Amino acid sequence: MTAQFNHTIIASLDPQRMAKFYLELLEARQEPGWGPSANISLAHGVLLQFASPPIDFPPQHYAYLLDDEHFDRAYATVCKREIEHWADPQR
């Protein structure tokens, strides 16, 4: 069997809030949480687990591949909520 990406834990100061945001933005599915994590799932069974680490943590970067229509919906959400972000002037 070829290895497949299964899950990652994403550090968050507010796991429930962050999971809810990404649930909407990525049009994901909510999954049961356990322990300190709030969970959502993406295509192919990939699980994103949001949890508060017991230490300070550096900035993180995650990239998601979206089709153009989904990207436009997600970007409109970011702009509507006035979330600070970097915009590529070439897009």
Disulfide bonds with the S-S distance in Angstrom:
none
